[in-house]
């Protein structure tokens, strides 16, 4: 059997996945709390905000409200997600693009948001370099990845084999256990301003240019 590419995998994830994901107890428990946690790390900005991997912009909207960004930009690798999001939020600037090659000029954004994307990218160091390039010197970014603990791996194994979670099977290609992300952030020229863990399963970093 020929393995699917990452783009083919992500094309199969419904663009309204998070808009209609609270259909069972686990999802009703998980998503609202995760959204509240990760958006709680965002602080106000006066400039532009970028969401990398915006999917159906459900979380983009929440973070945008927290930041008060004057312009909200989002990219996703899936065409269907971008078209869905354009109809949903025509006031957002949305485009199909790859996280390893951001189509923006240097120092364009005051805030970059990246929730559970790095583990889906073949070369996370390239993505972090692009975030650094597109972020202005006074700006900050939020990046979030799984903790890769046994608890997370067990939950992910079950989730990707039942119900709507099957859409994400084989989508994770990088394991961020240990200090891998800390090392990549340092090599990319970032300093960590804050670190936060959610239910022992997700870890987020608020980072800024060093």
MDTraj code that builds the backbone (N, CA, C; nanometers):
import mdtraj as md
import numpy as np

residues = "UNK UNK UNK UNK UNK UNK UNK UNK UNK UNK UNK UNK UNK UNK UNK UNK UNK UNK UNK UNK UNK UNK UNK UNK UNK UNK UNK UNK UNK UNK UNK UNK UNK UNK UNK UNK UNK UNK UNK UNK UNK UNK UNK UNK UNK UNK UNK UNK UNK UNK UNK UNK UNK UNK UNK UNK UNK UNK UNK UNK UNK UNK UNK UNK UNK UNK UNK UNK UNK UNK UNK UNK UNK UNK UNK UNK UNK UNK UNK UNK UNK UNK UNK UNK UNK UNK UNK UNK UNK UNK UNK UNK UNK UNK UNK UNK UNK UNK UNK UNK UNK UNK UNK UNK UNK UNK UNK UNK UNK UNK UNK UNK UNK UNK UNK UNK UNK UNK UNK UNK UNK UNK UNK UNK UNK UNK UNK UNK UNK UNK UNK UNK UNK UNK UNK UNK UNK UNK UNK UNK UNK UNK UNK UNK UNK UNK UNK UNK UNK UNK UNK UNK UNK UNK UNK UNK UNK UNK UNK UNK UNK UNK UNK UNK UNK UNK UNK UNK UNK UNK UNK UNK UNK UNK UNK UNK UNK UNK UNK UNK UNK UNK UNK UNK UNK UNK UNK UNK UNK UNK UNK UNK UNK UNK UNK UNK UNK UNK UNK UNK UNK UNK UNK UNK UNK UNK UNK UNK UNK UNK".split()
xyz = np.array([
    [0.0844, -0.1196, 0.0000],
    [0.0000, 0.0000, 0.0000],
    [0.0883, 0.1251, 0.0000],
    [0.0567, 0.2202, -0.0832],
    [0.1325, 0.3442, -0.0911],
    [0.0909, 0.4366, 0.0232],
    [0.1884, 0.4868, 0.0980],
    [0.1575, 0.5754, 0.2092],
    [0.1127, 0.7114, 0.1582],
    [0.0203, 0.7715, 0.2283],
    [-0.0285, 0.9035, 0.1905],
    [0.0731, 1.0096, 0.2294],
    [0.0756, 1.1179, 0.1531],
    [0.1602, 1.2312, 0.1886],
    [0.0950, 1.3073, 0.3025],
    [0.1731, 1.3917, 0.3690],
    [0.1171, 1.4722, 0.4771],
    [0.0045, 1.5605, 0.4271],
    [0.0196, 1.6160, 0.3068],
    [-0.0855, 1.7016, 0.2518],
    [-0.2136, 1.6210, 0.2295],
    [-0.2009, 1.4988, 0.1790],
    [-0.3186, 1.4152, 0.1563],
    [-0.3875, 1.3827, 0.2879],
    [-0.3081, 1.3593, 0.3920],
    [-0.3660, 1.3322, 0.5238],
    [-0.4436, 1.4523, 0.5742],
    [-0.3832, 1.5707, 0.5629],
    [-0.4490, 1.6904, 0.6139],
    [-0.5674, 1.7325, 0.5288],
    [-0.5658, 1.6976, 0.4021],
    [-0.6811, 1.7267, 0.3160],
    [-0.8042, 1.6483, 0.3599],
    [-0.7829, 1.5366, 0.4300],
    [-0.8943, 1.4534, 0.4741],
    [-0.9551, 1.5007, 0.6057],
    [-0.8884, 1.5934, 0.6737],
    [-0.9440, 1.6476, 0.7986],
    [-1.0518, 1.7499, 0.7634],
    [-1.1751, 1.7311, 0.8080],
    [-1.2826, 1.8246, 0.7732],
    [-1.2506, 1.9664, 0.8206],
    [-1.2752, 2.0674, 0.7369],
    [-1.2457, 2.2048, 0.7784],
    [-1.3308, 2.2517, 0.8962],
    [-1.4455, 2.1865, 0.9161],
    [-1.5322, 2.2229, 1.0279],
    [-1.5124, 2.1283, 1.1464],
    [-1.3961, 2.0632, 1.1507],
    [-1.3689, 1.9628, 1.2544],
    [-1.3927, 2.0182, 1.3940],
    [-1.3421, 2.1380, 1.4219],
    [-1.3555, 2.1951, 1.5559],
    [-1.4894, 2.2657, 1.5758],
    [-1.5525, 2.3075, 1.4683],
    [-1.6839, 2.3705, 1.4816],
    [-1.7905, 2.2691, 1.5210],
    [-1.7720, 2.1453, 1.4788],
    [-1.8711, 2.0405, 1.5065],
    [-1.8093, 1.9222, 1.5786],
    [-1.7090, 1.9500, 1.6598],
    [-1.6356, 1.8402, 1.7232],
    [-1.6864, 1.8035, 1.8623],
    [-1.7785, 1.8806, 1.9147],
    [-1.8216, 1.8543, 2.0524],
    [-1.9416, 1.7602, 2.0537],
    [-1.9230, 1.6458, 1.9891],
    [-2.0340, 1.5536, 1.9717],
    [-2.0335, 1.4402, 2.0728],
    [-1.9279, 1.4292, 2.1506],
    [-1.9268, 1.3266, 2.2543],
    [-1.8645, 1.3838, 2.3804],
    [-1.8721, 1.3073, 2.4875],
    [-1.8276, 1.3571, 2.6187],
    [-1.6806, 1.3957, 2.6177],
    [-1.5963, 1.3125, 2.5562],
    [-1.4525, 1.3388, 2.5563],
    [-1.4216, 1.4708, 2.4857],
    [-1.4822, 1.4929, 2.3696],
    [-1.4566, 1.6163, 2.2958],
    [-1.5141, 1.7382, 2.3674],
    [-1.6314, 1.7243, 2.4287],
    [-1.6902, 1.8357, 2.5035],
    [-1.6041, 1.8715, 2.6242],
    [-1.5370, 1.7722, 2.6803],
    [-1.4489, 1.7960, 2.7943],
    [-1.3165, 1.8566, 2.7491],
    [-1.2638, 1.8093, 2.6378],
    [-1.1278, 1.8427, 2.5950],
    [-1.1175, 1.9792, 2.5265],
    [-1.1922, 2.0000, 2.4184],
    [-1.1697, 2.1172, 2.3340],
    [-1.1942, 2.2523, 2.4026],
    [-1.3056, 2.2733, 2.4709],
    [-1.3243, 2.4044, 2.5349],
    [-1.2150, 2.4373, 2.6355],
    [-1.1733, 2.3380, 2.7116],
    [-1.0684, 2.3612, 2.8111],
    [-0.9338, 2.3872, 2.7440],
    [-0.9041, 2.3145, 2.6378],
    [-0.7784, 2.3385, 2.5664],
    [-0.7766, 2.4764, 2.5031],
    [-0.8875, 2.5151, 2.4429],
    [-0.8947, 2.6470, 2.3792],
    [-0.8771, 2.7584, 2.4824],
    [-0.9392, 2.7417, 2.5981],
    [-0.9281, 2.8434, 2.7036],
    [-0.7849, 2.8522, 2.7537],
    [-0.7210, 2.7362, 2.7718],
    [-0.5819, 2.7329, 2.8202],
    [-0.4867, 2.8002, 2.7224],
    [-0.4881, 2.7585, 2.5972],
    [-0.3892, 2.8092, 2.5028],
    [-0.4140, 2.9562, 2.4693],
    [-0.5392, 2.9977, 2.4589],
    [-0.5675, 3.1385, 2.4299],
    [-0.5336, 3.2272, 2.5491],
    [-0.5325, 3.1678, 2.6693],
    [-0.4969, 3.2434, 2.7877],
    [-0.3515, 3.2869, 2.7907],
    [-0.2697, 3.2286, 2.7045],
    [-0.1292, 3.2675, 2.6962],
    [-0.1090, 3.3878, 2.6048],
    [-0.2102, 3.4222, 2.5274],
    [-0.1992, 3.5345, 2.4333],
    [-0.2151, 3.6676, 2.5061],
    [-0.1380, 3.7658, 2.4637],
    [-0.1452, 3.9011, 2.5186],
    [-0.1723, 3.9996, 2.4056],
    [-0.2252, 4.1177, 2.4373],
    [-0.2634, 4.2134, 2.3329],
    [-0.1472, 4.2578, 2.2450],
    [-0.1791, 4.2793, 2.1181],
    [-0.0828, 4.3342, 2.0219],
    [-0.1529, 4.4452, 1.9443],
    [-0.0743, 4.5360, 1.8901],
    [-0.1319, 4.6454, 1.8118],
    [-0.1163, 4.6235, 1.6625],
    [-0.0398, 4.5201, 1.6258],
    [-0.0132, 4.4958, 1.4847],
    [-0.0872, 4.3753, 1.4292],
    [-0.0194, 4.3008, 1.3418],
    [-0.0792, 4.1884, 1.2719],
    [-0.0487, 4.0563, 1.3432],
    [-0.1436, 3.9649, 1.3324],
    [-0.1296, 3.8322, 1.3909],
    [-0.1361, 3.7271, 1.2806],
    [-0.0526, 3.6233, 1.2912],
    [-0.0542, 3.5121, 1.1964],
    [-0.0838, 3.3825, 1.2696],
    [-0.1788, 3.3048, 1.2161],
    [-0.2052, 3.1704, 1.2664],
    [-0.1580, 3.0707, 1.1608],
    [-0.0621, 2.9879, 1.1968],
    [-0.0091, 2.8865, 1.1060],
    [-0.0828, 2.7555, 1.1312],
    [-0.1489, 2.7035, 1.0278],
    [-0.2291, 2.5833, 1.0425],
    [-0.3656, 2.6177, 1.0983],
    [-0.4312, 2.7129, 1.0349],
    [-0.5548, 2.7700, 1.0913],
    [-0.6768, 2.6796, 1.0773],
    [-0.6712, 2.5780, 0.9907],
    [-0.7839, 2.4873, 0.9703],
    [-0.9119, 2.5680, 0.9451],
    [-1.0141, 2.5523, 1.0273],
    [-1.1401, 2.6236, 1.0076],
    [-1.1510, 2.7524, 1.0873],
    [-1.0394, 2.8074, 1.1327],
    [-1.0233, 2.9328, 1.2089],
    [-1.1023, 2.9383, 1.3399],
    [-1.1451, 2.8249, 1.3916],
    [-1.2169, 2.8239, 1.5193],
    [-1.1287, 2.8774, 1.6320],
    [-1.0082, 2.8241, 1.6424],
    [-0.9164, 2.8711, 1.7459],
    [-0.8560, 3.0056, 1.7085],
    [-0.8407, 3.0305, 1.5812],
    [-0.7906, 3.1604, 1.5338],
    [-0.8779, 3.2735, 1.5873],
    [-1.0090, 3.2547, 1.5793],
    [-1.1034, 3.3569, 1.6264],
    [-1.0847, 3.3852, 1.7749],
    [-1.0684, 3.2803, 1.8533],
    [-1.0549, 3.2960, 1.9981],
    [-0.9267, 3.3715, 2.0326],
    [-0.8159, 3.3325, 1.9692],
    [-0.6879, 3.3975, 1.9966],
    [-0.6891, 3.5414, 1.9455],
    [-0.7525, 3.5646, 1.8318],
    [-0.7609, 3.7000, 1.7763],
    [-0.8336, 3.7943, 1.8720],
    [-0.9385, 3.7442, 1.9361],
    [-1.0106, 3.8269, 2.0339],
    [-0.9210, 3.8611, 2.1526],
    [-0.8388, 3.7653, 2.1938],
    [-0.7490, 3.7886, 2.3076],
    [-0.6401, 3.8900, 2.2739],
    [-0.5899, 3.8862, 2.1516],
    [-0.4808, 3.9756, 2.1138],
    [-0.5301, 4.1123, 2.0704],
    [-0.6514, 4.1190, 2.0167],
    [-0.7011, 4.2448, 1.9633],
    [-0.6241, 4.2903, 1.8406],
    [-0.5640, 4.1962, 1.7678],
    [-0.4829, 4.2293, 1.6501],
    [-0.5649, 4.3076, 1.5480],
    [-0.5023, 4.4078, 1.4869],
    [-0.5734, 4.4909, 1.3901],
    [-0.5971, 4.4165, 1.2588],
    [-0.5146, 4.3159, 1.2328],
    [-0.5323, 4.2344, 1.1128],
    [-0.4967, 4.0900, 1.1459],
    [-0.5831, 3.9979, 1.1064],
    [-0.5642, 3.8562, 1.1356],
    [-0.5370, 3.7818, 1.0053],
    [-0.4240, 3.7127, 1.0022],
    [-0.3821, 3.6373, 0.8848],
    [-0.3718, 3.4907, 0.9221],
    [-0.4149, 3.4030, 0.8333],
    [-0.4057, 3.2604, 0.8598],
    [-0.3642, 3.1843, 0.7356],
    [-0.2868, 3.0791, 0.7557],
    [-0.2511, 2.9913, 0.6443],
    [-0.2800, 2.8472, 0.6817],
    [-0.3054, 2.7661, 0.5805],
    [-0.3224, 2.6237, 0.5997],
    [-0.2818, 2.5549, 0.4706],
    [-0.2368, 2.4313, 0.4824],
    [-0.1936, 2.3575, 0.3648],
    [-0.3112, 2.3002, 0.2870],
    [-0.4274, 2.2926, 0.3513],
    [-0.5456, 2.2329, 0.2892],
    [-0.6334, 2.3395, 0.2219],
    [-0.6530, 2.3268, 0.0914],
    [-0.7340, 2.4224, 0.0163],
    [-0.8773, 2.4311, 0.0707],
    [-0.9360, 2.3156, 0.1016],
    [-1.0745, 2.3134, 0.1481],
    [-1.0904, 2.3901, 0.2795],
    [-0.9923, 2.3779, 0.3671],
    [-0.9975, 2.4503, 0.4947],
    [-0.9933, 2.6009, 0.4721],
    [-0.9083, 2.6442, 0.3805],
    [-0.8955, 2.7879, 0.3535],
    [-1.0240, 2.8424, 0.2911],
    [-1.0825, 2.7702, 0.1974],
    [-1.2066, 2.8162, 0.1352],
    [-1.3204, 2.8217, 0.2365],
    [-1.3298, 2.7208, 0.3204],
    [-1.4304, 2.7191, 0.4263],
    [-1.4128, 2.8394, 0.5181],
    [-1.2882, 2.8669, 0.5563],
    [-1.2588, 2.9755, 0.6495],
    [-1.2833, 3.1124, 0.5885],
    [-1.2582, 3.1255, 0.4586],
    [-1.2849, 3.2535, 0.3905],
    [-1.4336, 3.2858, 0.3927],
    [-1.5170, 3.1852, 0.3762],
    [-1.6613, 3.2073, 0.3822],
    [-1.7072, 3.2369, 0.5239],
    [-1.6414, 3.1750, 0.6179],
    [-1.6768, 3.1926, 0.7590],
    [-1.6319, 3.3281, 0.8111],
    [-1.5092, 3.3692, 0.7759],
    [-1.4533, 3.4956, 0.8239],
    [-1.3901, 3.5726, 0.7072],
    [-1.4721, 3.6389, 0.6269],
    [-1.4184, 3.7146, 0.5130],
    [-1.3301, 3.8317, 0.5554],
    [-1.3362, 3.8697, 0.6824],
    [-1.2525, 3.9798, 0.7312],
    [-1.1100, 3.9346, 0.7632],
    [-1.0860, 3.8044, 0.7684],
    [-0.9511, 3.7523, 0.7894],
    [-0.8791, 3.7398, 0.6551],
    [-0.7489, 3.7552, 0.6577],
    [-0.6673, 3.7349, 0.5383],
    [-0.6158, 3.5906, 0.5406],
    [-0.6665, 3.5063, 0.4506],
    [-0.6385, 3.3631, 0.4562],
    [-0.5811, 3.3135, 0.3241],
    [-0.4874, 3.2191, 0.3329],
    [-0.4226, 3.1703, 0.2119],
    [-0.3735, 3.0272, 0.2309],
    [-0.3611, 2.9566, 0.1195],
    [-0.3001, 2.8245, 0.1190],
    [-0.1486, 2.8428, 0.1137],
    [-0.0787, 2.7848, 0.2094],
    [0.0663, 2.7986, 0.2127],
    [0.1247, 2.6900, 0.3012],
    [0.2547, 2.6649, 0.2831],
    [0.3254, 2.5655, 0.3627],
    [0.4020, 2.6365, 0.4741],
    [0.3974, 2.5780, 0.5922],
    [0.4603, 2.6405, 0.7093],
    [0.6119, 2.6512, 0.6976],
    [0.6713, 2.5703, 0.6120],
    [0.8165, 2.5764, 0.5957],
    [0.8600, 2.6832, 0.4963],
    [0.7613, 2.7449, 0.4272],
    [0.7893, 2.8517, 0.3320],
    [0.6792, 2.9567, 0.3412],
    [0.6841, 3.0379, 0.4434],
    [0.5798, 3.1379, 0.4650],
    [0.5891, 3.2485, 0.3602],
    [0.4778, 3.2817, 0.2963],
    [0.4784, 3.3798, 0.1866],
    [0.4658, 3.5242, 0.2355],
    [0.5494, 3.5623, 0.3319],
    [0.5409, 3.6959, 0.3895],
    [0.6795, 3.7585, 0.3982],
    [0.6817, 3.8902, 0.4013],
    [0.8073, 3.9612, 0.4152],
    [0.8616, 3.9500, 0.5570],
    [0.9873, 3.9828, 0.5720],
    [1.0507, 3.9815, 0.7035],
    [0.9799, 4.0775, 0.7988],
    [0.9737, 4.0404, 0.9255],
    [0.9215, 4.1267, 1.0329],
    [0.7801, 4.1772, 1.0060],
    [0.6960, 4.0910, 0.9500],
    [0.5590, 4.1301, 0.9145],
    [0.4633, 4.1279, 1.0327],
    [0.4861, 4.0370, 1.1280],
    [0.3861, 4.0125, 1.2321],
    [0.4364, 4.0466, 1.3724],
    [0.3404, 4.0895, 1.4528],
    [0.3702, 4.1169, 1.5935],
    [0.3419, 3.9943, 1.6794],
    [0.2608, 3.9031, 1.6263],
    [0.2285, 3.7808, 1.6994],
    [0.2091, 3.6670, 1.5998],
    [0.2684, 3.5522, 1.6306],
    [0.2502, 3.4314, 1.5498],
    [0.1988, 3.3208, 1.6404],
    [0.0934, 3.2547, 1.5961],
    [0.0299, 3.1482, 1.6735],
    [0.0434, 3.0166, 1.5974],
    [0.0812, 2.9121, 1.6685],
    [0.1077, 2.7835, 1.6037],
    [0.0698, 2.6717, 1.6995],
    [-0.0535, 2.6253, 1.6901],
    [-0.1047, 2.5251, 1.7834],
    [-0.1060, 2.3867, 1.7197],
    [-0.0259, 2.2962, 1.7749],
    [-0.0206, 2.1573, 1.7310],
    [0.0038, 2.1456, 1.5798],
    [0.1077, 2.2118, 1.5343],
    [0.1465, 2.2068, 1.3925],
    [0.2868, 2.1496, 1.3757],
    [0.3774, 2.1855, 1.4642],
    [0.5175, 2.1446, 1.4495],
    [0.5348, 1.9938, 1.4381],
    [0.4514, 1.9175, 1.5081],
    [0.4642, 1.7721, 1.5038],
    [0.4157, 1.7134, 1.3711],
    [0.3506, 1.7968, 1.2898],
    [0.3010, 1.7531, 1.1592],
    [0.3959, 1.7902, 1.0454],
    [0.5056, 1.8560, 1.0769],
    [0.5953, 1.9107, 0.9755],
    [0.7224, 1.8261, 0.9651],
    [0.7648, 1.7965, 0.8427],
    [0.8848, 1.7153, 0.8233],
    [1.0105, 1.7818, 0.8780],
    [1.0171, 1.9144, 0.8650],
    [1.1370, 1.9873, 0.9058],
    [1.0971, 2.1035, 0.9983],
    [1.0710, 2.0746, 1.1258],
    [1.0266, 2.1800, 1.2178],
    [1.1276, 2.2930, 1.2331],
    [1.2563, 2.2645, 1.2145],
    [1.3572, 2.3692, 1.2236],
    [1.3386, 2.4745, 1.1144],
    [1.2911, 2.4329, 0.9971],
    [1.2648, 2.5283, 0.8890],
    [1.1445, 2.6166, 0.9237],
    [1.0436, 2.5559, 0.9824],
    [0.9253, 2.6317, 1.0216],
    [0.9601, 2.7343, 1.1288],
    [1.0392, 2.6948, 1.2273],
    [1.0779, 2.7886, 1.3325],
    [1.1625, 2.9023, 1.2762],
    [1.2478, 2.8720, 1.1794],
    [1.3278, 2.9766, 1.1153],
    [1.2381, 3.0746, 1.0408],
    [1.1319, 3.0245, 0.9804],
    [1.0378, 3.1107, 0.9084],
    [0.9582, 3.1976, 1.0061],
    [0.9187, 3.1402, 1.1192],
    [0.8497, 3.2193, 1.2219],
    [0.9396, 3.3328, 1.2693],
    [1.0650, 3.2992, 1.2950],
    [1.1618, 3.4003, 1.3403],
    [1.1781, 3.5102, 1.2358],
    [1.1831, 3.4734, 1.1095],
    [1.2015, 3.5710, 1.0013],
    [1.0817, 3.6652, 0.9905],
    [0.9620, 3.6112, 1.0053],
    [0.8402, 3.6899, 0.9844],
    [0.7952, 3.7678, 1.1075],
    [0.8560, 3.7404, 1.2220],
    [0.8183, 3.8060, 1.3471],
    [0.9032, 3.9310, 1.3673],
    [0.8391, 4.0417, 1.4051],
    [0.9207, 4.1608, 1.4297],
    [0.9897, 4.1504, 1.5654],
    [1.0884, 4.2353, 1.5881],
    [1.1743, 4.2224, 1.7062],
    [1.0996, 4.2381, 1.8376],
    [0.9902, 4.3139, 1.8354],
    [0.9133, 4.3354, 1.9580],
    [0.8005, 4.2338, 1.9743],
    [0.7890, 4.1424, 1.8789],
    [0.6775, 4.0494, 1.8796],
    [0.7028, 3.9228, 1.9602],
    [0.6040, 3.8355, 1.9602],
    [0.6155, 3.7078, 2.0288],
    [0.5368, 3.6019, 1.9523],
    [0.5638, 3.4775, 1.9846],
    [0.4929, 3.3658, 1.9229],
    [0.4507, 3.2668, 2.0297],
    [0.3473, 3.1911, 2.0003],
    [0.3040, 3.0804, 2.0853],
    [0.3100, 2.9534, 2.0019],
    [0.3870, 2.8567, 2.0493],
    [0.3939, 2.7269, 1.9815],
    [0.3532, 2.6187, 2.0802],
    [0.2798, 2.5209, 2.0314],
    [0.2255, 2.4157, 2.1180],
    [0.2440, 2.2803, 2.0523],
    [0.2878, 2.1817, 2.1303],
    [0.3074, 2.0453, 2.0799],
    [0.2633, 1.9457, 2.1864],
    [0.2426, 1.8194, 2.1495],
    [0.2140, 1.7157, 2.2493],
    [0.3351, 1.6912, 2.3393],
    [0.3094, 1.6474, 2.4616],
    [0.4181, 1.6179, 2.5551],
    [0.4866, 1.4853, 2.5239],
    [0.4197, 1.4003, 2.4488],
    [0.4721, 1.2677, 2.4112],
    [0.4954, 1.1773, 2.5321],
    [0.4216, 1.2003, 2.6394],
    [0.4263, 1.1105, 2.7542],
    [0.3496, 0.9817, 2.7196],
    [0.3651, 0.8803, 2.8030],
    [0.2922, 0.7556, 2.7778],
    [0.1413, 0.7800, 2.7825],
    [0.0996, 0.8727, 2.8692],
    [-0.0427, 0.9050, 2.8800],
    [-0.0939, 0.9646, 2.7496],
    [-0.0148, 1.0608, 2.6949],
    [-0.0534, 1.1209, 2.5669],
    [-0.0553, 1.0162, 2.4563],
    [0.0486, 0.9350, 2.4476],
    [0.0578, 0.8365, 2.3401],
    [-0.0565, 0.7358, 2.3468],
    [-0.0950, 0.6968, 2.4684],
    [-0.2069, 0.6032, 2.4831],
    [-0.3370, 0.6667, 2.4362],
    [-0.3601, 0.7909, 2.4775],
    [-0.4819, 0.8615, 2.4374],
    [-0.4850, 0.8835, 2.2861],
    [-0.3685, 0.9202, 2.2292],
    [-0.3622, 0.9459, 2.0851],
    [-0.3847, 0.8173, 2.0050],
    [-0.3296, 0.7076, 2.0534],
    [-0.3486, 0.5783, 1.9868],
    [-0.4970, 0.5442, 1.9773],
    [-0.5680, 0.5596, 2.0882],
    [-0.7112, 0.5285, 2.0897],
    [-0.7908, 0.6282, 2.0061],
    [-0.7563, 0.7563, 2.0188],
    [-0.8315, 0.8623, 1.9496],
    [-0.8239, 0.8481, 1.7982],
    [-0.7077, 0.8088, 1.7475],
    [-0.6903, 0.7998, 1.6023],
    [-0.7415, 0.6677, 1.5448],
    [-0.8059, 0.5895, 1.6275],
    [-0.8624, 0.4633, 1.5801],
    [-1.0119, 0.4515, 1.6015],
    [-1.0725, 0.5549, 1.6579],
    [-1.2173, 0.5540, 1.6777],
    [-1.2754, 0.6886, 1.6368],
    [-1.3962, 0.6873, 1.5861],
    [-1.4689, 0.8098, 1.5576],
    [-1.3955, 0.9070, 1.4673],
    [-1.4221, 1.0371, 1.4854],
    [-1.3627, 1.1390, 1.3991],
    [-1.2118, 1.1516, 1.4123],
    [-1.1559, 1.0992, 1.5204],
    [-1.0118, 1.1060, 1.5393],
    [-0.9326, 1.0283, 1.4360],
    [-0.9980, 0.9393, 1.3632],
    [-0.9290, 0.8611, 1.2608],
    [-0.8706, 0.9489, 1.1515],
    [-0.9253, 1.0690, 1.1352],
    [-0.8750, 1.1597, 1.0320],
    [-0.7307, 1.2007, 1.0574],
    [-0.6863, 1.1908, 1.1842],
    [-0.5521, 1.2353, 1.2210],
    [-0.4507, 1.1217, 1.2249],
    [-0.4920, 0.9987, 1.1930],
    [-0.4000, 0.8861, 1.1983],
    [-0.2830, 0.9087, 1.1015],
    [-0.1630, 0.8841, 1.1463],
    [-0.0383, 0.9003, 1.0689],
    [-0.0007, 1.0462, 1.0445],
    [-0.0719, 1.1421, 1.1079],
    [-0.0444, 1.2837, 1.0813],
    [0.0754, 1.3362, 1.1597],
    [0.1135, 1.2696, 1.2670],
    [0.2280, 1.3143, 1.3472],
    [0.3557, 1.2506, 1.2942],
    [0.4535, 1.3339, 1.2605],
    [0.5780, 1.2821, 1.2032],
    [0.7008, 1.3178, 1.2864],
    [0.6853, 1.4031, 1.3865],
    [0.7973, 1.4409, 1.4734],
    [0.7568, 1.4172, 1.6190],
    [0.8449, 1.3543, 1.6940],
    [0.8227, 1.3254, 1.8352],
    [0.9049, 1.4249, 1.9181],
    [0.8374, 1.5105, 1.9946],
    [0.9053, 1.6157, 2.0702],
    [0.9319, 1.5777, 2.2154],
    [0.9538, 1.4504, 2.2399],
    [0.9880, 1.4105, 2.3761],
    [1.1250, 1.4683, 2.4141],
    [1.1497, 1.4744, 2.5452],
    [1.2778, 1.5275, 2.5923],
    [1.2892, 1.6766, 2.5677],
    [1.4103, 1.7220, 2.5335],
    [1.4339, 1.8661, 2.5167],
    [1.4496, 1.9072, 2.3709],
    [1.3948, 1.8269, 2.2781],
    [1.4108, 1.8558, 2.1357],
    [1.3600, 1.9943, 2.0997],
    [1.2383, 2.0281, 2.1433],
    [1.1838, 2.1580, 2.1060],
    [1.2628, 2.2716, 2.1702],
    [1.3051, 2.2546, 2.2934],
    [1.3878, 2.3567, 2.3593],
    [1.5144, 2.3830, 2.2774],
    [1.5752, 2.2768, 2.2296],
    [1.6979, 2.2911, 2.1513],
    [1.6711, 2.3605, 2.0184],
    [1.5631, 2.3215, 1.9519],
    [1.5304, 2.3821, 1.8225],
    [1.4960, 2.5302, 1.8374],
    [1.4275, 2.5642, 1.9444],
    [1.3937, 2.7044, 1.9684],
    [1.5198, 2.7876, 1.9884],
    [1.6116, 2.7348, 2.0658],
    [1.7371, 2.8060, 2.0901],
    [1.8167, 2.8217, 1.9610],
    [1.8244, 2.7151, 1.8824],
    [1.8986, 2.7193, 1.7566],
    [1.8356, 2.8161, 1.6567],
    [1.7035, 2.8340, 1.6664],
    [1.6336, 2.9250, 1.5757],
    [1.6462, 3.0710, 1.6189],
    [1.7016, 3.0939, 1.7380],
    [1.7213, 3.2307, 1.7849],
    [1.6096, 3.2844, 1.8717],
    [1.5400, 3.1937, 1.9426],
    [1.4321, 3.2349, 2.0320],
    [1.4732, 3.2188, 2.1786],
    [1.4100, 3.2984, 2.2628],
    [1.4172, 3.2786, 2.4072],
    [1.2772, 3.2462, 2.4569],
    [1.2682, 3.1611, 2.5569],
    [1.1398, 3.1199, 2.6115],
    [1.0975, 3.2171, 2.7213],
    [0.9826, 3.2811, 2.7037],
    [0.9299, 3.3734, 2.8031],
    [0.8418, 3.3011, 2.9055],
    [0.7731, 3.1979, 2.8577],
    [0.6827, 3.1250, 2.9465],
    [0.6582, 2.9859, 2.8898],
    [0.6381, 2.8903, 2.9798],
    [0.6052, 2.7544, 2.9393],
    [0.4858, 2.7079, 3.0210],
    [0.3937, 2.6368, 2.9570],
    [0.2727, 2.5927, 3.0262],
    [0.2335, 2.4543, 2.9760],
    [0.1857, 2.3701, 3.0678],
    [0.1450, 2.2339, 3.0339],
    [-0.0038, 2.2173, 3.0601],
    [-0.0723, 2.1497, 2.9696],
    [-0.2166, 2.1278, 2.9812],
    [-0.2447, 1.9793, 3.0040],
    [-0.2974, 1.9483, 3.1208],
    [-0.3411, 1.8130, 3.1564],
    [-0.2324, 1.7085, 3.1337],
    [-0.1075, 1.7500, 3.1409],
    [0.0033, 1.6579, 3.1215],
    [0.0195, 1.6079, 2.9795],
    [-0.0591, 1.6625, 2.8845],
    [-0.0617, 1.6088, 2.7499],
    [-0.0126, 1.7059, 2.6421],
    [-0.0226, 1.8341, 2.6696],
    [0.0226, 1.9347, 2.5736],
    [0.1138, 2.0346, 2.6432],
    [0.2114, 2.0859, 2.5720],
    [0.2995, 2.1872, 2.6280],
    [0.3062, 2.3046, 2.5301],
    [0.2977, 2.4243, 2.5835],
    [0.3034, 2.5454, 2.5006],
    [0.4155, 2.6356, 2.5483],
    [0.4779, 2.7019, 2.4540],
    [0.5855, 2.7964, 2.4821],
    [0.5473, 2.9333, 2.4284],
    [0.5638, 3.0340, 2.5104],
    [0.5577, 3.1727, 2.4618],
    [0.7020, 3.2133, 2.4376],
    [0.7334, 3.2466, 2.3132],
    [0.8724, 3.2728, 2.2759],
    [0.8862, 3.4092, 2.2100],
    [1.0067, 3.4622, 2.2131],
    [1.0372, 3.5913, 2.1523],
    [1.1782, 3.5866, 2.0962],
    [1.2093, 3.6742, 2.0013],
    [1.3469, 3.6768, 1.9466],
    [1.4478, 3.7018, 2.0583],
    [1.5549, 3.6229, 2.0566],
    [1.6571, 3.6358, 2.1617],
    [1.7387, 3.7622, 2.1423],
])
top = md.Topology()
chain = top.add_chain()
for i, resn in enumerate(residues, 1):
    res = top.add_residue(resn, chain, resSeq=i)
    for name in ("N", "CA", "C"):
        top.add_atom(name, md.element.get_by_symbol(name[0]), res)
traj = md.Trajectory(xyz[None], top)
